[in-house]
């Protein structure tokens, strides 16, 4: 075994000190990007029952959220980008509505464990009640299609942020990673209408995944602060999905936050062979075949690549290095947590939601105060959520 990996595993085989555990329980913890609905849509998966990451690979359920002290998570209504056609948009809308329904059904099934949250006050209320707060975000504006009225539909179902695009361009804006390059040179004309309507409704605009030009277009147009729900620092790991120093500073100047992603290859630069293997998977067939088939194809191949390059996997220390960087660059008020658990997230030292206390321990070890840790773990994002509605 790689010596660095072994030492990291040994480091996190022990529970954090009692004082860290107590601090972790005192603060409100919030994660802005969790892909639990991917598993919730699978036959037989029960989010109200405890699972084992080693047994089935899943990272989130209500019992593990409670065990780890995770108070609130944004469950993502995620759709991979498919054809930009009326038929593709209709299919995406139907699939999105089915995911919303599954989230609401689970909350109705387990009212003693979790409830829907849509405001900062909900998060704090549910924390005091000992329940998990489940917010809803939408990853990829694809289900909006070209119908602006659907934003209100999704808002009414609980959606409080929308990641404007995913790995490929859509009708709203350009993606950071589309293999064909830009389509609109930033936001489309329709995308500008989407930004204005999201401001009016109070849906946070999420700039993770979108191109640099799209990012600056959003920042110039939005009246409200914007978020990057699951992104990292490009200076530490050079990948188009991550944000440059200038982007992070501009996001902060607008009052927004960048939420740290736990995906290894956005935290620690993989070898060139590893990067090429992942890029080939991500780019192949994007936008050319329907979303469910694309997701299955990508997951199978990505899992195989991860096994080959397991020795390169990022650690909890790599993650906190990104937090440190943002704090020094933009200040403590502009960084948070967006794990991407169940969507590729997870580092050595924090394999699922039950182990998030280890992140608090690492922050304590680096000298962060309880006040600062509370900001990172949820306070910053809830502040911005409270500012989302701008007529």
Residue, then its C-alpha position, 0 to 999 in steps of 0.5 A: x500500500x502507498x505509505x501516504x495512503x496508509x498513514x492517512x488511513x491510520x490517522x482517521x481510524x480513531x475518533x476525534x477528541x471529545x472537545x471536537x465532538x462537542x463543538x461539532x454537535x453545537x454548530x449547524x452543519x450544512x452540505x450544499x450538494x448531495x446526490x442521495x436521490x441517485x440512489x433513492x431512485x433505485x429500486x430497493x434503496x431506503x434512505x430511512x435505513x442505515x447502509x454501509x459504504x463498504x458494502x454497497x458504496x452509498x454514502x448518505x441516508x438519514x441514520x448516517x446523517x444523524x450519526x455523523x452530525x450532518x444537520x442539513x443537506x441539499x439533495x440534488x435533482x440531477x439530470x445529465x445533459x441530453x439532446x437540446x430538443x423539445x423531446x429531450x426537454x420534455x423527458x428531462x422535465x418528467x424525470x426531474x418531477x419524478x425525483x422531486x416526488x421521490x424526495x417528498x415521498x421519503x420525507x413523508x415516510x420518515x417525518x420523525x427523521x427529516x423534513x423539507x427545508x426551504x429557508x434558513x429558519x427551517x434549518x435552525x428549527x429542525x436542528x433544535x428538533x433533532x431532525x435532518x433538514x433536507x433542502x432541494x437543489x437542481x443540478x443542471x438547468x436542463x429540465x427548465x428547457x425553454x419554459x421559464x414558467x417551470x422555474x416557479x414549478x420547481x420553486x414551489x416543489x422546494x428547489x432553492x438553487x439551480x446549477x445552470x449547466x452540467x458537463x455539456x452546454x444547454x439552452x441556458x449557458x455554456x458549460x466549462x467542459x463541453x467537448x464541442x466548446x462554447x455555444x452561446x459565448x456565455x449566457x444565452x438570451x434565454x439564460x439571461x431571462x432565467x437569471x432574472x426570474x431566479x432572482x425574482x423567485x428567490x432561487x440561488x444561482x449556482x455557477x458550478x459547472x458553467x464556463x468562465x464567460x458564463x460565470x462573469x455574465x451571471x455575476x454582472x446580471x444577478x442582483x443577488x449573491x450567487x453560489x458555487x455549490x460544489x467547486x474547488x480552487x483552480x490554482x491548487x488543482x488545474x481543472x476547468x470545473x474549478x475556479x480561478x483566484x479572480x473568479x473566487x474574489x469576484x464571487x466574494x465581492x458579490x457576497x457569494x460563497x464557494x462550497x468545497x467539493x470532495x471529488x478527488x480529481x478536483x482536489x489533487x491533480x491526478x496523473x496525466x494518464x488518470x486525467x486523460x482516462x477520466x476526461x475521455x469518459x466524461x466527454x464521450x457521448x455527452x449531449x448525444x445520448x439520453x441521460x439515463x443511458x449516459x449516466x450508466x455508461x459513465x458510472x461503470x467506466x469511472x468506477x473502473x478507472x478509480x480502482x486503477x488509480x486508487x493510490x492517487x486519491x485525495x485526502x481530508x488534508x487536501x480538502x482543507x488545503x482548498x478551504x485554507x486557500x479560499x479563506x486567505x484569498x477571499x475571507x472566512x465569509x465566502x467558503x462552505x461545504x458541498x460534498x458531492x457525496x453519492x456523486x463521486x465525492x469522498x476522500x481518504x479520511x471521510x468516506x461517507x456522511x457519518x464521518x464528517x466530524x473528521x473535517x471539523x477535527x481537521x479545521x480545529x487542528x489548523x486553528x479555526x475558531x468555533x465561530x469560523x467553523x460554524x461559518x464554513x459548515x453552514x452559516x455562510x451559505x444560510x446567509x446567502x440563501x436569506x439574500x436570494x430573493x431580489x425583485 
